Amino acid sequence: MSKTGEAKHAAGPWQVIPEAEKARCDVIQEHTGLRICHTSTIDGHSANEYEANAALIASAPDLLAALRDILPVFDNDGTRV
């Protein structure tokens, strides 16, 4: 976290790049190609599972933006304004 309390991360959008031959998916920053992470199979999990995990991770910047958009709707105690 920064000194202001804001989390720092690679700016979105992030994209999923499936690599079936390696049984994994990379999550990259679209504008730079920077690899954010990769997901892969372990303990016999299916390709659907690692692809779903990569999709969830890739949606993180959009989810954070959505949360920031709705934050002003709530008081500090969580009640709706």
C-alpha positions as CSV (number, residue, x, y, z in Angstrom):
1,M,0.0,0.0,0.0
2,S,1.0,3.5,-0.6
3,K,1.4,6.2,2.1
4,T,-2.1,7.4,1.3
5,G,-3.6,3.9,2.0
6,E,-4.3,3.3,-1.7
7,A,-3.4,-0.2,-3.0
8,K,-1.1,-0.1,-6.0
9,H,-1.6,-2.5,-8.8
10,A,-1.1,-2.7,-12.6
11,A,-3.8,-0.7,-14.3
12,G,-6.5,-2.6,-16.1
13,P,-7.8,-3.9,-18.3
14,W,-6.3,-7.3,-17.7
15,Q,-6.8,-10.1,-20.2
16,V,-6.7,-13.9,-20.0
17,I,-4.4,-15.7,-22.4
18,P,-5.2,-19.5,-22.4
19,E,-2.2,-21.8,-23.0
20,A,-3.8,-25.2,-23.4
21,E,-0.5,-26.9,-24.4
22,K,1.0,-25.8,-21.0
23,A,-2.3,-26.5,-19.1
24,R,-2.3,-22.9,-17.8
25,C,-3.7,-19.4,-18.4
26,D,-1.7,-16.2,-18.2
27,V,-3.4,-13.0,-17.0
28,I,-1.7,-10.0,-18.6
29,Q,-2.1,-6.2,-18.6
30,E,-3.6,-5.5,-22.0
31,H,-1.7,-2.3,-22.8
32,T,1.8,-3.5,-21.8
33,G,1.7,-7.3,-22.0
34,L,3.0,-7.4,-18.4
35,R,2.1,-10.8,-16.9
36,I,0.1,-10.4,-13.7
37,C,0.0,-14.1,-12.9
38,H,-0.7,-17.5,-14.3
39,T,-3.1,-20.2,-13.2
40,S,-2.6,-23.9,-13.9
41,T,-3.9,-27.3,-13.0
42,I,-2.9,-29.0,-9.8
43,D,-4.2,-32.2,-8.2
44,G,-6.2,-33.1,-11.3
45,H,-8.4,-30.0,-11.5
46,S,-9.9,-29.3,-14.9
47,A,-9.0,-26.7,-17.5
48,N,-12.4,-25.1,-16.8
49,E,-11.3,-24.4,-13.2
50,Y,-8.0,-22.7,-14.0
51,E,-9.6,-20.7,-16.8
52,A,-12.4,-19.6,-14.4
53,N,-9.7,-18.6,-11.8
54,A,-7.9,-16.6,-14.4
55,A,-11.1,-14.9,-15.5
56,L,-11.9,-13.9,-11.9
57,I,-8.4,-12.5,-11.4
58,A,-8.5,-10.6,-14.7
59,S,-11.8,-8.9,-13.5
60,A,-10.1,-7.5,-10.4
61,P,-9.6,-3.9,-11.8
62,D,-13.2,-3.8,-12.9
63,L,-14.4,-5.1,-9.6
64,L,-12.3,-2.5,-7.7
65,A,-13.7,0.3,-9.9
66,A,-17.3,-0.9,-9.2
67,L,-16.7,-1.0,-5.5
68,R,-15.3,2.5,-5.5
69,D,-18.3,3.7,-7.5
70,I,-20.8,2.4,-4.9
71,L,-18.8,3.3,-1.8
72,P,-20.3,6.8,-1.6
73,V,-23.7,5.3,-1.2
74,F,-22.9,3.9,2.2
75,D,-22.1,5.5,5.6
76,N,-19.0,4.4,7.5
77,D,-21.2,1.8,9.4
78,G,-22.3,0.2,6.2
79,T,-25.8,1.6,6.2
80,R,-27.3,3.0,3.0
81,V,-27.3,6.8,2.7
